[in-house]
Amino acid sequence: MTTTPDFIADPAGRVPVACVADLVVVGGGPAGIAAAVAGARNGLSVALIERYPYLGGLASGGMVLVLDDMCNGAEISVRGICAELIDRLERLGLAVTPPAPDRRADWAMWRKWSRWGVFDFTSHSKPQPINYSTAFDPDGFKRVSNEIIADAKVTLRLHSWFSRAIVEGGRIRGVICESKEGRHAVLGSVVVDATGDLDVAASAGAPFVVGSYMVTTVFRLGGVDTAEAERFEYEEGDAFKALDREAKRILGGSWEKWWLKTPLPGVVWCNCPHMSDYDGLKVADLTRADFEGRKRIVALLEFVRARMPGFRDCFIVDVAPQLGIRQTRLLDGVYVMTKEDVVQRRYFSDAVARGRDYYYPYRAMLPRDVGQLLVAGRHYSATSAAQRISREIPPCMAMGEAAGVAAALALESGAALGEVDVRTLQRRLRAQGADPGDQPAANASLVEAAA
Ligand SMILES: Cc1cc2nc3c(=O)[nH]c(=O)nc-3n(C[C@H](O)[C@H](O)[C@H](O)COP(=O)(O)OP(=O)(O)OC[C@H]3O[C@@H](n4cnc5c(N)ncnc54)[C@H](O)[C@@H]3O)c2cc1C
């Protein structure tokens, strides 16, 4: 039985303890939701801390509206809590996934599905294969996240901004948050950092590197006649290409398809513009990026209204409340994933999660130097180049799920997180519907023995 202190001592004065739990998860994005739910389902009391007034992180507040990187062509490689979330969204009519017979590479399927963004973005063949990916609605993501967290009986604390890790004797004991009520502490036996920017681990003194990647003010347009826009694209190819090129020039950088359909009729999401030279940790840069992004969006709006078939009556529905920061701090953990590990699909005997066809070793979630702390999500231990190609929402959820189960195993056995029996962790993940993957026969030569 844990005795709850009323206050903890802090250099800035006494801080009231708001909550004590077995597991404290900081960050209510995809990785944090999965970590909290997995921990609670494995018998832990769990507190989940989120700075914003909703769950979902970049998936909802960043309006990143396709769940991809969860299928390797032959099989679905991310299941578990991510699959449950998709089921719930589909039941609400707020998610669209191509049915199995449509998941193939041919021009008819490309025309039917590519504007949903549900294709294999890593493939160099034309047309790229339509695959198992899900386009979803951001508010739906918030709603089903609330449901899944409430069903698991997680203590959710929104509007709470993590500010400092409490570390004693080389291990983390909890965190301090800022809120409208002032500062408060949340104490736990294990802490999972799921902030995406490594706020907790960095504050706790874990080694990290600072990476960067392009930044995006994602936005949605409404009032789009998508049927007319697609007719123009496929039936007046040359005219379409010229206008599309101009739209991309105005945006100053985007993926090949700068607009994609959503489950809401006439509403498209725009995963653009691509903007570089912004530091996702600096207030001045974050502010500047908002101004620059909105300027480009308005310029694009004027152009497509005037010139692009299907867009004559369109309007801005919203610009994502969260700026699209893809990469900042990255853990320099017990193992650091490299681009080669990802591209060559290196299998690790301590693999606990995977993306489309690559594996995350448990050691890439373990910080050096700080006990009782795990890291899950886009700031996991990887080089900048590796993270760029292994940071999508479903694999971040798979990492989170593994972190929640690992925390439970550690507390059940009294082992330190670094001593958790990985075979038991893999078995339990499988038994609960997740799929950390098996050693593939084809690349047995790339197997790396766990330390
Ligand atoms: C523009 C853009 C487009 C993308 N496109 C796709 C795509 O099409 N498909 C795809 O699958 N992935 C895509 N991604 C990648 C994906 O969105 C992220 O990598 C993924 O959301 C990471 O999940 P996470 O839980 O690790 O982090 P995040 O989603 O960043 O969640 C972190 C959470 O922690 C909270 N938090 C942070 N700091 C604190 C703090 N100090 N105190 C309290 N709470 C805190 C945040 O508010 C947030 O809720 C895209 C990313 C961007 C930016």
The ligand as a Gaussian input file, in Angstrom:
#p B3LYP/6-31G(d) Opt

LIG

0 1
 C        2.453000      17.103000     -40.590000
 C        2.571000      15.680000     -40.197000
 C        2.065000      14.708000     -41.032000
 C        2.124000      13.369000     -40.661000
 N        1.529000      12.413000     -41.457000
 C        1.314000      11.178000     -40.959000
 C        0.409000      10.291000     -41.603000
 O       -0.169000      10.593000     -42.647000
 N        0.203000       9.073000     -41.027000
 C        0.808000       8.707000     -39.856000
 O        0.540000       7.603000     -39.374000
 N        1.666000       9.540000     -39.224000
 C        1.914000      10.762000     -39.741000
 N        2.728000      11.651000     -39.069000
 C        3.498000      11.196000     -37.883000
 C        2.643000      11.060000     -36.629000
 O        1.602000      12.004000     -36.605000
 C        3.457000      11.220000     -35.359000
 O        4.740000      10.704000     -35.479000
 C        2.698000      10.512000     -34.210000
 O        1.509000      11.228000     -33.943000
 C        3.562000      10.432000     -32.997000
 O        2.792000      10.004000     -31.901000
 P        3.314000      10.282000     -30.413000
 O        2.258000       9.810000     -29.492000
 O        4.685000       9.741000     -30.295000
 O        3.482000      11.869000     -30.357000
 P        2.439000      13.070000     -30.523000
 O        1.371000      12.715000     -31.507000
 O        3.262000      14.270000     -30.773000
 O        1.759000      13.153000     -29.081000
 C        2.456000      13.693000     -27.978000
 C        1.445000      14.129000     -26.937000
 O        2.126000      14.626000     -25.796000
 C        1.564000      15.865000     -25.402000
 N        2.618000      16.648000     -24.748000
 C        3.775000      17.086000     -25.307000
 N        4.498000      17.774000     -24.422000
 C        3.789000      17.777000     -23.270000
 C        4.007000      18.348000     -21.995000
 N        5.121000      19.059000     -21.725000
 N        3.064000      18.163000     -21.036000
 C        1.924000      17.451000     -21.303000
 N        1.663000      16.917000     -22.515000
 C        2.585000      17.054000     -23.476000
 C        1.116000      16.490000     -26.704000
 O        0.156000      17.508000     -26.512000
 C        0.555000      15.276000     -27.441000
 O       -0.781000      15.011000     -27.112000
 C        2.741000      13.003000     -39.449000
 C        3.269000      13.993000     -38.600000
 C        3.185000      15.314000     -38.972000
 C        3.725000      16.363000     -38.050000

